[in-house]
Amino acid sequence: MTQQIPDPEVPEEKTFRGWRLLGYLGLVVLVLAIVAAVVDWVVLGPLLGRAF
């Protein structure tokens, strides 16, 4: 049984990491939602007469 050694001059194919990309996008959306909620609570709430 022989084992093939990969040729160092042939680059390996890079796989598309779709789930990782979706995770990053989800994290960005979550952070933006948190920032929007904090701005609404701290800045817009008192302007519109809402209590903390």
C-alpha positions as CSV (number, residue, x, y, z in Angstrom):
1,M,0.0,0.0,0.0
2,T,1.6,3.2,-1.1
3,Q,0.8,6.6,0.2
4,Q,0.8,9.6,-2.2
5,I,2.7,12.6,-1.2
6,P,1.1,15.9,-2.3
7,D,3.1,17.9,-4.8
8,P,4.3,21.1,-3.1
9,E,4.0,23.1,-6.3
10,V,0.3,22.3,-6.8
11,P,-1.7,24.6,-4.5
12,E,-4.6,22.9,-2.6
13,E,-8.1,24.1,-3.5
14,K,-9.5,26.5,-1.0
15,T,-13.0,25.6,0.1
16,F,-15.6,28.3,0.4
17,R,-16.6,28.7,4.0
18,G,-20.2,29.7,3.6
19,W,-21.2,28.9,7.2
20,R,-18.4,31.0,8.6
21,L,-19.4,33.9,6.3
22,L,-23.0,33.6,7.5
23,G,-21.8,33.6,11.1
24,Y,-19.8,36.8,10.6
25,L,-22.8,38.5,8.9
26,G,-25.1,37.4,11.7
27,L,-22.6,38.8,14.3
28,V,-22.5,42.1,12.5
29,V,-26.3,42.2,12.4
30,L,-26.5,41.4,16.1
31,V,-24.0,44.1,17.0
32,L,-25.9,46.7,14.9
33,A,-29.2,45.7,16.5
34,I,-27.7,46.1,20.0
35,V,-26.2,49.5,19.1
36,A,-29.5,50.7,17.7
37,A,-31.4,49.5,20.8
38,V,-28.9,51.4,23.1
39,V,-29.1,54.6,21.0
40,D,-32.9,54.3,21.1
41,W,-33.0,53.8,24.9
42,V,-30.4,56.4,25.8
43,V,-30.8,59.2,23.2
44,L,-34.3,59.0,21.7
45,G,-36.2,57.7,24.8
46,P,-35.7,60.9,26.9
47,L,-36.4,63.1,23.8
48,L,-39.8,61.4,23.3
49,G,-40.8,61.5,26.9
50,R,-40.2,57.8,27.7
51,A,-38.7,56.8,31.0
52,F,-35.6,54.8,31.5
